Amino acid sequence: MLSFDPDQIILPPGHYINGKHRAGAGQGFQVNRPSDGKAAGQLFEADNALVDEAVTLADRAVKQSGWAACPPRQRGEVMRRWADLILADRVNLGRLEALGSTRPIHDVVQHEIPFTAEAIRFYAECADKYSGDVLPTRDGSLGMLLPEPYGVIGAITPWNFPLSMASWKCGPALAAGNAVVLKPSELTPYSTVRLAELALEAGLPPGVLNIVQGGGAVTGAALVAHPLVRKVSFTGSTRTGAHIMSNAAFNGMKPVTLELGGKSPQLVFDDAGDIDEVAGRILRGFTANGGQACVAGTRLIVQRGIAAALIDKLVLLCQGFRPGVTWDENSRYSPLIDARQAARVAQVVAAATQRSGEILTGGSLFDATGQGYFWRPTLLANVGPDSPAVLEEIFGPVLTVQLFDDEDQGLALAAHPTYGLCAGVHTKNIDRALRAMRAVAAGTVWINRYGRSGDFIIPTGGFQGSGIGKDLGRQAFESCRRYKSVLIDY
């Protein structure tokens, strides 16, 4: 039985620093439940002084505990125990996640928590698998490239997938021997604290993983600017990523990994195969988590010959969704995170219709859903390349539809002036698939599928305004270490 009463859940109190809960004394902020709009609790954001304390203690902990200097295999053992504890605590952890986020309890327990634990396990294995190098130099000398941890890494995660995003930041950073000070979104603060409690139980030294709560303007800015934070990893909007990059440059020239916004195309050729199968892929690509995913495939670009059949199928599928609170185990469809996001979706849809856009289905909130914000899956046709719905990341379940006649036209429509995070290509012609794979400017291209798998070895990250650097894969682990060149004469 996964369903639960949200009013009976005991929530963790605020920050988690040096292995202890801290209430904080900064500006208070209310945390609301997306499913019904009711208050879940109140927290106090970490001000400059508390962020300084969290970072200073993390720096001290990673040095004095021996976490950075211990045999890498030992770090891996701690992280494997952490992954085991995450799975063992899946119901309790899942309830914290479902109560305060857009993630239904069934999806959290069955998918997101196993995904989170497996990400931790993957990086536990990286700890002793990748090393430096001995370099070819002249006779009488020895050249080496030696990796070492940065020290303290500042991590900032978004509200749409709180647990899995935390594992993407903490997994590689901790496996490489760093400490982490993590700021979750102020909209979804609770489950990450429980994650840190379980890390301590697994044997992570106190202070090596600290959690600070608060908004970006105060807590996030203080974390990025802190002189002991040697690297920053952020997932979120392109605008915020630009502020973080600027802040990091002016406060120590520290490296950043940024996974930012997207406006990803789903390019469907007339040889894509079974219409029902293709429609299912397209649907999942833009409705998962209520469309609140940076990788959401929200631009359908379909060849004219199969457009009518595919659109008809999508309209039918979109009308089958039903809203339900995230603490009901039978719920499968996510609410929008808050009223501001609902207003944002409505604004872009309205702007598109004012420029000749046609709503084929959806276009509004579901009726009679209490105070939650459940947006109907929406298809927008007759949109031009300058439509706001095509140009702007909406972060809601809205799919634009554009038609093309030949391959060159389709590839031209798939290009985007700002974003380059992901793309889907649907065709049974391998030559066409390979041409499209090369032509589309995106950090990830999926062929005849849409969405990530459990293959953590495949990195993710965008081009252009969609970011810098990679999460997941070996690349994320390597980015959490700096490299020292050594030349010895003998």
Secondary structure, DSSP 8 states (H G I E B T S, - for coil): -----GGG-----SEEETTEEE---S-EEEEE-TTT--EEEEEE---HHHHHHHHHHHHHHHHHS-TTTS-HHHHHHHHHHHHHHHHHTHHHHHHHHHHHSS--HHHIIIIIHHHHHHHHHHHHHHTTT---EEE---TTEEEEEEEEE-SEEEEE--SSSHHHHHHHHHHHHHHTT-EEEEE--TTS-HHHHHHHHHHHHHT--TTSEEE----IIIIIHHHHH-TTEEEEEEES-HHHHHHHHHHHHHTT---EEEE-----EEEE-TT---HHHHHHHHHHHHHGGGG--TT---EEEEEHHHHHHHHHHHHHHHTT-----TTSTT--S--BSSHHHHHHHHHHHHHHHHTT-EEEE--SB-SS-TT-B-B--EEEES--TT-HHHHS---SSEEEEEEESSHHHHHHHH--SSEESEEEEE-S-HHHHHHHHHHS--SEEEES--S--S-TTS-B--EETTEES-BSHHHHHHTTEEEEEEEEE-
